[in-house]
């Protein structure tokens, strides 16, 4: 059985990173401690006007589907 961190890494590597890279963006997992996941968005997505939508409707739901609803996702400025 995989850990939540492994599930998060798999979701980011297999789904989110390729999706964001298609539009010139990137995503990095900075930390996962307790129930707090810290992500860094890079490239085009870091300053895009659509970033709040992508966070709320793409990234966060995908992470919560992978590891459960109790994960708090925070973003580090990059």
N, C-alpha and C positions, 0 to 999 in steps of 0.2 A: 504494500500500500504506500502511495506517495504522500509526502508531506504537503501542507498548504503552499509552502514556498515553491516546491517543485511544480505544483499545479499552476501557480501564478506564472512561474518562468515558462512553462509549456504554453500557456495561453498567450503570453506576450510574444514568444518566439514563433509560434505557429500561426497565430491569427492577427494580433494587433500590430506587431512590427511590420509584417509584409503589407498590411492594409495602409498604414501610415506612410511607409516608404514609397508607395505608388504615387503619393501626392507630394513627395519631397520632404516628409517629416520623419521623425524618429521617436522612439520611446525607450527609456532605460528604467530598470528596477533599481532604485537606490537603496531601499531597505524594506524589510518586513519584520516588524517587532510587535509582539502581542497581536492585536487585531488592526494595526495601522500599517498600511502599505504606502510607501513614498515612491512616487514616479517622477521622472524628469522627461519632459517633452522637448524635442530638439528640432532643428530645421524649420521648415515652413509652418508646421503646426504650432510651434512655440509662439508665434506672433500673429496668427491668423484670426480674423474676426469670427470665424466659425469654431474656434477652439472650445468655448464653453459648451456648445452643442455636442461636439465630439466627445468631450469629457463625460457629460451627463447622459448621453444617449448611445454611445458606442463603447468607450473604454470601461466606465464603471459597471454597466450591466454585464459586460463580458467577464470582468474579473469576478463579480458576485456570482455569476452562473458557474464559474470554475471552482470557487472555494466557499461560497455561502454568503448570506446577506449581512453577516456581522463584520465584514471587513470595511474599515474606513480608509478611503483613498484620498491621499493628499498629494499635492504637486509641488515640487521644488523648482524654483526658478533656475533656468539654465542659461 
